[in-house]
Amino acid sequence: MSFRVPTPDVSVVDLTFRTVRDTSIQEIDALLKKASETYLKGILGVTTEELVSSDFIHDARSSIYDAKATLENNLKDEKRFFKVVSWYDNEWGYSLRCIDLLLYMANAKAHVETIQVKKTVRDVEVKNKKVLVRCDFNVPQDKDGNITDDRRIREALPTIRYLMEQGAKVILTSHLGRPDEKPEIKESFTLAPVAKRLEQLLGKPVHWYEDCRGYMLRTALRQLGSGEVALLENVRYYLEEIKAPEEFAKQLIDVTGAEVYVMDAFGTAHRRQGSTWGVSKYIPGVMGMLVEKEMSIIGGTMRAPAHPFTAILGGAKIKDKIPVIENLLGTVDTIIIGGGMAFTFIKAKGGNIGKSLLEKEYLEKAKAYMANGKTEIVLPVDVIAVKEIKPDAATQVFDADKIPDDMIAVDIGPKTVELFRSKLQGAKTIIWNGPMGIFEMENFAKGTYEVAKTVAEIHCTSIIGGGDTASAIEKLGFADKVTHISTGGGVSLEMFAGKKLPAVEILANK
């Protein structure tokens, strides 16, 4: 609650709250003090003195935290209930914030961005029409062909069910893996297991066809009824999907008789391929519900992020993240770098990285990024290292810039975990792409686990950029603790890099 005290215009806030985890008055004091000295400098104050209301008359800050007044109101075996008190001058503080806003508006460079709003599956009439839906059923399987993670299939269900309910004749298409690179085992990339799993999830029959073009398929699809679902074979069985996308798109339209196209494969939205981009050149194309959700959450966050804004970048190679880093410099407040890509940065600072991954051609870029003067770049200070990468390898902890010549770093160390945790505290927006180490091996997963745990505990907008990071978050049990886990690794990187997605740009505008 907030109430006036016996002075002309000073008020006090008395706030009781429950935290999401155990904490302490000392930690609360430290977080508020850090905020008052950094991103809330001049707006938030902290006092440890014995003061009274008249001491805050004409104080220019909007809130002054009274550290002497904080109390614990905890239950047994829990440290989560606290009461804090802050003071502020109603008229003076408010007036100064209005002036701050006017000055900001006067000095800000005008930036006008035209955002094309795309039609969605809800914006078109589909009853009794053949609707071709591009899904992303590129799901992992074991050596026996059993699906080990059906998340991408489950994410497609809202669009499929909606079309069925609207009486559409639903024709699904997707890719799975890269059969063009391994033609000798082409059969292992079949979508037959997907058809079986989809049928289980829908609780309805799924008509499965072992091709995606040809006279026999065209004839069979003529029998597809309203509200029924068909799934075609892997589009990448045909090289034209990638090498002659427009021609392949025409073939898909011809064989299916599609009248409407729905793009719901976010994971391939950055590809100019026949089934993702080409079809929309010839028949009306709209977003499916998954693509709509991804574009809304990731696109909206990147356009107007809440600050402090922190990016976590990991994974093996810096070359994969260069467009992202260059787009984020000056946009985010902090970039935390872990994984194999960190060692090019550490080497650029003169550190000894042993046998850890080094991309020599990017050393100068790494130096330039670290000297940008706008965004803080945070690197590991210690690492877990081994002589040989294997699950039972003996591990040792070394300073990140003093790794012995015969050792290779496989994870961030305990000091780095604490450093990264401290840098994440207070963030209002977090985007994350790339694990902190070789998380697939349990001995080298602790760094990724601890960062995931920290992100999950922070009350903010947190976006996990698909791929290995999404797998890590789900494997480690934090999937329900973050705002959004993208279904596309590469495509989320494209969005983090500020790039347009061809398969979305070509869709019909509202």
C-alpha positions in Angstrom: 0.0 0.0 0.0 1.0 3.6 -0.5 -0.1 6.5 1.7 0.8 10.1 2.5 2.7 11.1 5.6 2.5 14.3 7.7 4.4 16.4 5.1 3.0 18.5 2.2 3.8 16.0 -0.6 5.9 13.0 0.6 4.4 9.5 0.5 5.6 6.1 1.7 5.2 2.7 0.1 4.7 -0.3 2.4 5.1 -3.5 0.2 4.8 -7.1 1.4 5.6 -9.8 -1.1 6.5 -13.4 -1.6 9.6 -14.3 -3.7 9.8 -17.3 -6.1 12.7 -18.8 -4.2 14.4 -18.5 -0.8 16.3 -15.3 -0.4 17.5 -12.8 2.3 17.4 -9.2 3.2 21.0 -8.9 2.3 20.3 -10.2 -1.2 17.4 -7.8 -1.6 19.5 -4.9 -0.4 22.3 -5.8 -2.9 20.0 -6.1 -5.9 18.3 -2.8 -5.2 21.6 -1.1 -4.6 23.0 -2.4 -7.9 19.9 -1.2 -9.7 20.2 2.2 -8.1 23.8 2.5 -9.4 23.2 1.2 -12.9 20.0 1.1 -15.0 17.8 2.9 -12.4 20.4 5.5 -11.5 18.7 8.8 -10.7 15.3 7.0 -10.4 15.8 4.6 -7.6 17.6 5.5 -4.4 18.8 3.4 -1.4 19.3 4.8 2.1 20.7 3.1 5.2 20.3 6.2 7.4 17.7 6.9 10.0 15.5 9.4 8.1 12.0 10.9 8.4 9.5 11.9 5.8 10.6 15.6 5.7 14.1 14.4 4.5 12.6 13.4 1.1 11.0 16.7 0.2 12.2 17.7 -3.3 14.1 14.5 -3.7 14.5 14.1 -7.5 14.3 10.3 -7.4 11.0 8.4 -7.9 11.6 5.9 -5.0 14.1 5.7 -2.2 14.4 2.3 -0.6 14.7 2.4 3.2 17.1 -0.5 3.9 16.6 0.0 7.7 12.9 -0.8 7.4 13.0 -4.2 5.6 11.5 -7.1 7.5 11.2 -10.9 7.1 7.7 -12.4 7.6 8.7 -16.0 6.9 6.9 -19.3 7.5 8.7 -22.3 9.0 11.5 -23.6 6.8 11.0 -20.9 4.2 12.6 -17.5 3.5 10.2 -16.0 0.9 8.0 -13.4 2.7 9.4 -9.9 3.1 8.3 -6.3 3.7 10.1 -3.3 2.2 9.5 0.4 2.6 10.3 3.2 0.2 9.8 7.0 0.2 9.1 9.5 -2.6 8.0 13.1 -3.2 4.8 12.9 -5.2 4.9 16.1 -7.1 8.6 16.6 -7.4 9.6 13.1 -8.5 6.7 12.8 -10.9 7.4 16.2 -12.5 11.0 15.3 -13.0 10.2 12.1 -14.7 7.9 14.0 -17.1 10.8 16.3 -17.9 13.0 13.3 -18.5 10.5 11.8 -20.9 10.2 15.1 -22.8 14.0 15.4 -23.1 14.3 11.8 -24.3 11.6 12.4 -26.9 13.3 15.6 -28.1 16.7 13.9 -28.4 15.5 10.6 -29.8 16.1 10.0 -33.5 12.9 9.4 -35.3 12.5 5.7 -36.3 9.5 4.6 -38.3 9.1 1.0 -39.1 6.3 -0.3 -41.2 5.2 -3.7 -39.9 3.2 -5.8 -42.4 0.5 -7.7 -40.5 0.1 -11.1 -42.1 -3.2 -13.0 -42.5 -3.6 -16.1 -40.3 -5.5 -19.3 -40.8 -8.4 -17.7 -39.0 -8.7 -15.0 -41.7 -9.6 -17.2 -44.7 -12.5 -19.4 -45.6 -11.5 -23.0 -45.6 -14.7 -25.0 -45.5 -14.7 -27.8 -48.1 -11.4 -26.5 -49.5 -8.1 -28.4 -49.9 -5.6 -26.7 -47.6 -1.9 -27.5 -47.9 -0.2 -27.1 -44.6 3.6 -27.0 -44.3 4.5 -28.4 -40.8 7.8 -29.0 -39.2 7.8 -32.6 -38.3 11.6 -32.8 -38.2 11.6 -34.8 -35.0 14.4 -36.9 -33.5 14.2 -40.7 -33.6 16.3 -43.5 -32.2 18.0 -46.2 -34.3 14.8 -48.2 -34.4 12.8 -45.3 -35.8 10.9 -44.5 -32.6 10.2 -40.8 -32.0 12.1 -39.6 -28.9 10.6 -36.1 -28.7 7.3 -35.2 -30.3 7.2 -31.6 -29.3 7.1 -30.3 -32.9 4.2 -32.6 -33.7 2.3 -31.4 -30.7 3.0 -27.7 -31.6 1.3 -28.3 -34.9 -2.0 -29.6 -33.4 -3.8 -26.3 -32.8 -3.7 -25.4 -36.5 -4.6 -29.0 -37.7 -7.5 -29.3 -35.3 -8.8 -25.8 -36.2 -8.8 -26.7 -39.9 -10.5 -30.0 -39.2 -13.2 -28.3 -37.2 -13.7 -25.7 -40.0 -14.4 -28.5 -42.5 -11.2 -28.2 -44.5 -9.6 -31.0 -46.4 -6.2 -30.9 -44.6 -3.1 -32.0 -46.5 0.1 -31.9 -44.4 3.6 -31.8 -45.7 7.0 -31.6 -44.0 10.7 -32.6 -44.3 12.6 -34.8 -41.9 16.4 -34.7 -41.8 18.6 -34.5 -45.0 17.9 -37.5 -47.1 19.7 -35.8 -50.0 23.0 -36.1 -48.1 22.5 -39.8 -47.3 20.6 -41.4 -50.2 21.9 -44.8 -49.3 19.7 -44.8 -46.1 16.8 -42.7 -47.6 14.2 -44.9 -46.0 15.3 -43.9 -42.5 14.0 -40.4 -43.2 10.4 -41.5 -43.9 7.5 -39.6 -42.2 5.6 -42.9 -41.5 6.4 -42.8 -37.8 5.1 -39.2 -37.7 1.8 -40.3 -39.3 1.4 -42.9 -36.6 2.2 -40.5 -33.7 0.0 -37.8 -35.2 -2.9 -40.2 -35.4 -2.5 -41.0 -31.7 -2.4 -37.4 -30.7 -5.4 -36.3 -32.9 -7.4 -39.4 -32.0 -8.5 -39.4 -35.6 -7.4 -41.3 -38.7 -4.5 -39.8 -40.7 -4.3 -40.9 -44.3 -0.6 -41.6 -45.0 0.8 -41.5 -48.5 4.3 -42.7 -49.4 4.9 -39.9 -51.9 4.4 -36.2 -52.3 3.7 -36.0 -56.1 2.6 -38.2 -58.9 -0.7 -39.4 -60.6 -1.6 -42.0 -58.0 -1.3 -39.5 -55.2 -3.4 -37.0 -57.1 -6.1 -39.6 -57.6 -6.1 -40.7 -53.9 -6.4 -37.1 -52.6 -9.5 -36.5 -54.7 -11.2 -38.8 -52.2 -10.2 -36.8 -49.1 -13.3 -35.6 -47.3 -14.0 -32.4 -45.3 -12.5 -32.6 -41.8 -10.1 -35.3 -42.8 -6.3 -35.2 -42.7 -3.6 -36.6 -45.0 0.1 -36.6 -44.5 2.5 -36.8 -47.5 6.0 -38.2 -47.6 9.2 -36.3 -46.9 9.4 -33.4 -49.4 13.2 -33.6 -49.3 13.1 -36.9 -51.0 13.0 -34.7 -54.1 16.0 -32.5 -54.8 13.8 -29.9 -56.5 12.4 -28.9 -53.1 15.7 -27.1 -52.5 17.2 -26.7 -56.0 14.1 -25.8 -58.0 11.7 -24.5 -55.4 9.2 -22.7 -57.7 8.9 -25.7 -60.0 8.4 -28.1 -57.0 5.8 -25.7 -55.5 3.8 -25.9 -58.8 4.0 -29.7 -58.6 2.7 -29.7 -55.0 -0.2 -27.5 -55.9 -1.0 -29.6 -59.0 -1.0 -33.0 -57.2 -2.8 -31.8 -54.1 -5.3 -29.5 -55.7 -4.6 -27.1 -52.9 -6.6 -23.8 -52.8 -5.2 -22.4 -49.7 -1.6 -22.6 -48.2 -0.8 -22.5 -44.5 2.7 -21.9 -43.4 3.1 -23.4 -39.9 6.8 -24.6 -40.1 8.6 -21.9 -38.1 11.8 -24.0 -38.1 12.1 -23.6 -41.9 10.7 -20.1 -42.3 14.1 -18.7 -43.2 14.4 -21.2 -46.2 13.4 -20.3 -49.8 12.3 -23.8 -50.6 9.4 -25.2 -52.6 7.1 -26.2 -49.7 7.9 -23.3 -47.5 8.2 -20.3 -49.7 7.3 -21.3 -53.3 3.7 -22.3 -52.8 2.7 -18.9 -51.6 3.7 -17.4 -55.0 0.8 -19.2 -56.7 -2.0 -19.6 -54.2 -3.1 -17.5 -51.1 -0.7 -18.2 -48.2 -1.4 -17.5 -44.5 0.3 -18.1 -41.2 -0.6 -21.1 -39.1 -1.1 -20.7 -35.3 2.4 -21.8 -34.4 4.1 -19.4 -36.8 1.8 -16.7 -35.6 2.8 -17.4 -32.0 6.5 -17.4 -32.7 6.4 -14.2 -34.8 4.3 -12.5 -32.1 6.5 -13.4 -29.2 10.0 -13.2 -30.7 9.2 -10.4 -33.1 7.4 -8.4 -30.5 10.1 -8.8 -28.0 12.9 -7.8 -30.4 11.0 -4.8 -31.5 10.3 -3.4 -28.0 12.3 -5.3 -25.3 12.0 -4.3 -21.7 15.4 -3.3 -20.2 17.7 -4.4 -18.8 18.0 -6.7 -21.9 20.5 -9.6 -21.7 21.5 -12.0 -24.4 23.1 -15.4 -23.6 25.0 -16.8 -26.6 26.7 -20.2 -26.5 27.3 -23.2 -28.7 30.4 -24.2 -30.6 31.2 -21.5 -33.2 31.3 -17.8 -33.2 30.8 -17.7 -37.0 27.2 -18.9 -36.5 26.5 -16.0 -34.2 28.2 -13.0 -35.9 25.0 -11.5 -37.4 23.3 -11.9 -34.0 26.2 -10.2 -32.1 26.3 -7.3 -34.6 22.6 -6.8 -34.4 22.5 -6.9 -30.6 25.5 -4.6 -29.9 23.9 -1.3 -28.7 20.5 -2.9 -28.5 21.0 -5.2 -25.5 22.6 -4.1 -22.3 24.7 -7.3 -21.8 25.8 -10.2 -23.9 26.9 -13.3 -21.9 29.1 -15.6 -23.9 29.7 -19.3 -23.1 30.3 -22.5 -24.9 33.0 -23.1 -27.5 32.6 -19.7 -29.1 33.9 -18.0 -25.9 37.4 -19.2 -26.5 38.0 -17.1 -29.6 37.1 -14.0 -27.4 39.4 -15.2 -24.6 42.2 -15.8 -27.1 41.7 -12.3 -28.5 42.4 -10.9 -25.0 45.7 -12.8 -24.9 44.5 -15.8 -22.9 45.9 -19.4 -23.1 43.0 -21.6 -24.2 44.8 -25.0 -24.5 43.1 -27.2 -27.1 39.8 -25.5 -26.8 38.0 -24.4 -29.9 39.6 -21.5 -31.7 38.4 -19.7 -34.9 41.5 -17.6 -35.8 39.8 -15.9 -38.6 37.4 -14.1 -36.1 40.0 -12.9 -33.6 39.9 -9.3 -34.9 36.1 -9.3 -34.9 36.1 -10.6 -31.3 38.4 -7.7 -30.3 36.2 -5.2 -32.0 33.1 -6.5 -30.4 34.6 -6.4 -26.9 35.6 -2.7 -27.6 32.2 -1.7 -28.7 31.6 0.7 -25.8 27.8 0.2 -25.8 27.1 -3.3 -24.7 28.8 -5.1 -21.9 30.3 -8.5 -23.0 30.8 -11.0 -20.2 33.1 -14.0 -20.7 33.8 -17.1 -18.6 36.4 -16.6 -15.9 37.0 -20.3 -15.2 36.2 -23.6 -17.0 35.9 -27.3 -16.6 38.6 -29.0 -18.8 39.6 -32.5 -19.8 42.4 -34.1 -21.7 40.0 -36.1 -23.9 36.3 -35.6 -24.6 34.5 -38.7 -23.3 31.7 -39.2 -20.7 34.0 -40.5 -18.0 36.9 -38.2 -18.5 38.6 -36.8 -15.4 37.8 -33.1 -15.0 39.8 -30.2 -13.6 39.0 -26.5 -13.1 41.2 -23.8 -14.6 41.1 -20.1 -15.0 39.5 -19.5 -18.5 42.7 -17.7 -19.7 45.1 -20.2 -18.2 44.1 -23.6 -19.7 47.1 -26.0 -20.1 48.2 -26.8 -23.6 47.0 -30.4 -23.4 43.6 -29.6 -22.0 40.3 -28.8 -23.7 37.4 -26.8 -22.0 34.1 -28.6 -22.0 31.9 -26.5 -19.7 32.0 -23.2 -17.7 33.4 -23.4 -14.2 31.8 -22.6 -10.8 33.1 -19.0 -10.6 31.6 -18.3 -14.1 28.3 -19.8 -13.0 28.2 -17.2 -10.1 29.4 -14.4 -12.5 26.7 -15.2 -15.1 24.1 -15.5 -12.3 24.9 -12.0 -11.0 24.8 -10.5 -14.5 21.4 -12.0 -15.1 19.8 -10.7 -11.9 17.5 -7.8 -12.6 17.1 -8.5 -16.3 13.6 -7.8 -17.7 14.3 -9.5 -21.1 16.5 -12.5 -21.7 17.2 -14.3 -25.0 19.3 -17.4 -25.1 20.7 -19.4 -27.9 23.5 -22.0 -27.4 24.5 -24.2 -24.4 27.4 -23.4 -22.1 29.2 -26.7 -22.6 28.8 -30.2 -24.0 25.5 -30.6 -22.2 24.7 -33.9 -23.9 27.3 -35.5 -21.6 26.2 -35.4 -18.0 29.6 -34.5 -16.6 29.7 -31.4 -18.8 26.1 -30.2 -18.4 26.3 -28.4 -15.0 27.0 -25.0 -16.5 24.1 -25.1 -18.8 21.9 -26.5 -16.0 22.8 -23.6 -13.6 22.3 -20.9 -16.2 18.9 -22.5 -17.1 18.0 -22.6 -13.5 18.8 -18.9 -13.0 16.9 -17.9 -16.1 13.9 -19.9 -14.9 14.0 -18.2 -11.5 14.0 -14.6 -12.9 10.7 -12.9 -13.3 11.2 -11.6 -16.9 10.4 -12.3 -20.6 12.7 -15.2 -21.4 13.0 -16.6 -24.9 14.9 -19.8 -25.6 16.1 -19.9 -29.2 15.3 -23.5 -30.2 17.9 -26.1 -31.3 20.3 -27.4 -28.6 19.2 -24.8 -26.1 15.6 -25.9 -26.3 16.7 -29.5 -25.9 18.8 -28.6 -22.9 16.0 -26.6 -21.2 13.5 -29.5 -21.7 16.0 -32.2 -20.7 16.9 -30.3 -17.5 13.2 -29.8 -16.5 12.8 -26.0 -16.9 10.5 -25.9 -20.0 7.5 -24.6 -18.0 9.6 -22.0 -16.2 10.4 -19.8 -19.2 8.2 -17.5 -21.3 8.8 -19.2 -24.7 10.8 -22.0 -26.2 11.1 -21.6 -30.0 10.7 -24.6 -32.3 13.3 -23.2 -34.6 17.0 -22.9 -33.7 18.4 -21.4 -36.9 15.3 -19.3 -37.6 15.3 -17.8 -34.1 18.9 -16.8 -34.7 17.8 -15.1 -37.9 15.2 -13.1 -35.9 17.7 -12.3 -33.2 20.0 -11.0 -36.0 17.2 -8.7 -37.3 16.6 -10.5 -40.5 13.4 -11.1 -42.4 12.0 -14.6 -42.9 11.3 -15.2 -46.6 8.6 -17.8 -46.0 6.7 -15.4 -43.8 7.3 -12.2 -45.9 5.6 -13.7 -48.9 2.4 -14.5 -47.1 -0.7 -12.4 -47.7 -1.1 -9.2 -45.8 -4.2 -8.3 -43.9 
